[in-house]
Amino acid sequence: MTADLAQIARAAGAVHLEIMGAFAPQPGDAAPDGCKTIVLLGPAEPGFWAHVTAQPEFADGTKDPLDRWSRRIVGDLAQSLTAAALFPFGGPPYQPFIRWALASGRAWLSPVGLLVHERAGLMVSYRGALAFDHEISVTPGGLNPCNSCAARPCLSACPVGALSAAPFDAVACHDYLETVPGQDCLTGGCKVRRSCPAGQTYSRLPAQSAYHMSYFHR
């Protein structure tokens, strides 16, 4: 029996992941050969960080514990659900997760160029995806939260304006993280991401953002 979206959601929820979008790939989406449905998985909040940091990968002293946990868990899900596991890391080459997120109808490009998700806001992230060789009925796309956001705090939240114009000014961002005021971004997460009204109920802990910032600021 082939899995449906509800079964996938239950299996993912048992390991603190949730469906962040699903879609039937079209020509140009760079899906694997024979793939009929892609299901994107991300952290289920609240509770994800407490769960994942208690896993063996975070206790063995080996680098990249979150990616290794993702490989194990999403790989196990793929095996149990008869799917292929895909990941946004491990390249090059890299899987086109941004393209897939946009194709899912659950994420869009925000005014600052970052992905914004209907539920996670600018805190959206993807730990992996499941590629199925059969069609799965998916719900229609949601509403872009930026369209109803009059204040657009993301445009002015960055202290150095690193995201106020394209392309992203990585040098200015890195330099600011070296300063005393920049420690708030380094340990609590990017102020632009934190400013998004759409993500205020997503409940990502500052410690998780600090983990990702530490990799960005190596």
C-alpha positions as CSV (number, residue, x, y, z in Angstrom):
1,M,0.0,0.0,0.0
2,T,1.4,3.4,-1.0
3,A,1.7,6.2,1.7
4,D,-0.6,9.2,1.7
5,L,0.2,12.6,3.1
6,A,-1.5,11.9,6.4
7,Q,0.7,8.8,6.9
8,I,3.8,10.7,6.0
9,A,2.9,13.5,8.4
10,R,2.4,11.0,11.3
11,A,5.7,9.2,10.6
12,A,7.5,12.5,10.4
13,G,5.9,13.9,13.5
14,A,7.1,10.9,15.5
15,V,10.7,12.1,14.9
16,H,9.9,15.9,15.4
17,L,9.7,16.7,11.7
18,E,6.8,18.1,9.8
19,I,5.7,18.5,6.2
20,M,6.8,21.9,5.0
21,G,5.3,21.5,1.5
22,A,4.6,18.8,-1.1
23,F,4.2,19.0,-4.8
24,A,4.1,17.0,-8.1
25,P,7.3,18.0,-9.9
26,Q,7.0,19.5,-13.3
27,P,9.6,19.7,-16.2
28,G,12.3,22.1,-15.0
29,D,12.0,21.2,-11.3
30,A,15.1,19.0,-11.5
31,A,13.4,16.1,-9.7
32,P,15.0,12.6,-9.7
33,D,14.0,10.4,-12.6
34,G,10.7,8.7,-12.0
35,C,9.7,11.0,-9.1
36,K,6.0,11.8,-9.0
37,T,5.8,13.5,-5.7
38,I,8.3,15.4,-3.5
39,V,7.5,16.0,0.2
40,L,9.7,18.5,2.0
41,L,10.5,18.0,5.7
42,G,11.5,20.6,8.3
43,P,11.7,20.9,12.1
44,A,8.4,20.5,13.9
45,E,8.1,23.2,16.5
46,P,7.9,23.6,19.4
47,G,10.3,20.9,20.7
48,F,12.6,20.1,17.8
49,W,15.8,21.4,19.3
50,A,15.4,19.7,22.6
51,H,14.7,16.4,20.8
52,V,17.5,16.5,18.3
53,T,20.2,17.6,20.7
54,A,19.4,14.6,22.8
55,Q,20.2,12.2,19.9
56,P,23.5,10.2,19.6
57,E,24.9,12.4,16.9
58,F,25.1,15.3,19.3
59,A,27.0,13.2,21.9
60,D,29.7,11.5,19.8
61,G,32.0,14.5,19.3
62,T,31.9,14.2,15.5
63,K,31.3,17.2,13.3
64,D,28.0,18.1,11.6
65,P,25.7,16.4,14.1
66,L,22.5,17.9,12.7
67,D,23.2,16.8,9.1
68,R,24.2,13.3,10.3
69,W,21.0,13.1,12.3
70,S,19.0,14.2,9.3
71,R,20.6,11.6,7.1
72,R,19.8,8.8,9.5
73,I,16.2,9.9,10.3
74,V,15.1,11.0,6.9
75,G,16.8,7.9,5.5
76,D,14.8,5.7,7.9
77,L,11.6,7.5,6.9
78,A,12.4,6.9,3.2
79,Q,12.9,3.2,3.8
80,S,9.8,2.8,5.8
81,L,7.6,4.8,3.4
82,T,9.2,3.4,0.2
83,A,10.7,6.6,-1.0
84,A,14.1,8.1,-1.8
85,A,15.8,10.4,0.7
86,L,17.1,13.8,-0.6
87,F,19.1,16.4,1.3
88,P,19.9,20.1,1.0
89,F,23.5,19.5,2.1
90,G,26.3,17.1,1.1
91,G,27.2,18.7,-2.3
92,P,28.3,19.9,-4.7
93,P,26.2,19.2,-6.6
94,Y,23.3,20.3,-4.4
95,Q,19.6,19.4,-4.7
96,P,17.5,22.5,-5.7
97,F,15.6,22.8,-2.4
98,I,14.9,26.5,-2.9
99,R,13.3,25.7,-6.3
100,W,11.3,22.9,-4.7
101,A,10.2,25.1,-1.8
102,L,8.8,27.6,-4.2
103,A,7.2,24.9,-6.3
104,S,5.4,23.6,-3.2
105,G,3.3,26.7,-2.9
106,R,4.1,26.9,0.8
107,A,7.1,29.2,0.6
108,W,7.9,32.4,-1.4
109,L,10.8,34.8,-1.9
110,S,10.5,37.5,0.8
111,P,11.3,41.2,0.2
112,V,14.8,40.6,1.5
113,G,15.3,37.6,-0.8
114,L,15.1,34.9,1.8
115,L,12.5,32.2,1.7
116,V,9.4,32.9,3.7
117,H,7.1,30.0,4.7
118,E,3.5,30.3,5.5
119,R,3.9,28.9,9.0
120,A,7.7,29.2,9.8
121,G,8.1,32.7,8.3
122,L,11.8,33.5,7.7
123,M,12.8,30.8,10.1
124,V,12.0,28.1,7.5
125,S,14.5,25.4,7.0
126,Y,14.5,22.0,5.4
127,R,16.2,18.9,6.9
128,G,15.4,16.7,3.9
129,A,12.8,15.5,1.4
130,L,11.1,12.3,0.4
131,A,10.8,11.5,-3.3
132,F,8.0,9.1,-4.2
133,D,7.5,7.2,-7.5
134,H,3.7,7.6,-7.2
135,E,1.3,10.6,-7.2
136,I,0.2,11.7,-3.7
137,S,-2.8,14.0,-3.3
138,V,-1.5,17.3,-1.9
139,T,-3.4,20.3,-0.6
140,P,-3.4,23.5,-2.6
141,G,-0.8,26.1,-2.0
142,G,-1.2,28.6,0.8
143,L,-1.1,32.4,1.0
144,N,2.2,34.4,0.9
145,P,2.3,36.1,4.3
146,C,4.3,39.0,2.9
147,N,1.3,40.1,0.8
148,S,-0.6,41.0,4.0
149,C,2.4,42.4,5.9
150,A,2.2,46.2,5.7
151,A,5.0,46.9,8.1
152,R,7.6,44.6,6.4
153,P,10.0,44.8,9.4
154,C,12.5,42.5,7.6
155,L,13.5,45.4,5.4
156,S,14.9,47.5,8.3
157,A,15.8,44.8,10.9
158,C,19.5,44.3,9.8
159,P,21.7,46.7,11.8
160,V,24.1,47.0,8.8
161,G,21.6,46.7,6.0
162,A,23.2,43.5,4.7
163,L,19.9,42.3,3.3
164,S,18.4,45.6,2.3
165,A,19.6,45.3,-1.3
166,A,20.7,42.5,-3.6
167,P,23.1,40.8,-3.5
168,F,23.4,39.9,0.1
169,D,26.4,41.8,1.7
170,A,28.1,38.8,3.4
171,V,31.2,40.8,4.3
172,A,29.2,43.5,6.2
173,C,27.3,40.7,8.0
174,H,30.4,38.8,9.0
175,D,32.2,42.0,10.1
176,Y,29.2,42.9,12.3
177,L,29.1,39.5,14.0
178,E,32.7,40.3,15.2
179,T,31.5,43.3,17.2
180,V,30.0,43.4,20.6
181,P,26.5,44.5,19.3
182,G,26.7,41.7,16.8
183,Q,26.8,39.0,19.5
184,D,23.0,39.3,19.7
185,C,22.7,38.1,16.1
186,L,25.4,35.5,16.6
187,T,23.9,33.9,19.7
188,G,20.2,34.6,19.1
189,G,19.9,34.4,15.4
190,C,19.6,36.8,12.5
191,K,17.5,39.8,13.4
192,V,15.9,39.9,10.0
193,R,14.7,36.3,10.4
194,R,13.5,37.0,13.9
195,S,11.6,40.1,12.8
196,C,9.2,38.3,10.5
197,P,5.6,38.3,11.9
198,A,4.7,35.1,10.1
199,G,7.3,33.2,12.2
200,Q,6.4,34.5,15.6
201,T,4.4,31.4,16.6
202,Y,7.0,28.9,15.1
203,S,8.9,28.8,18.5
204,R,12.4,28.2,17.2
205,L,14.7,28.3,20.2
206,P,17.6,30.8,20.1
207,A,20.0,27.9,20.7
208,Q,19.1,26.4,17.3
209,S,19.6,29.7,15.5
210,A,23.0,30.1,17.3
211,Y,24.0,26.6,16.0
212,H,23.3,27.6,12.4
213,M,24.9,31.0,12.9
214,S,28.1,29.3,14.2
215,Y,28.3,27.4,10.8
216,F,27.7,30.6,8.8
217,H,30.3,32.5,10.8
218,R,33.1,29.9,10.6
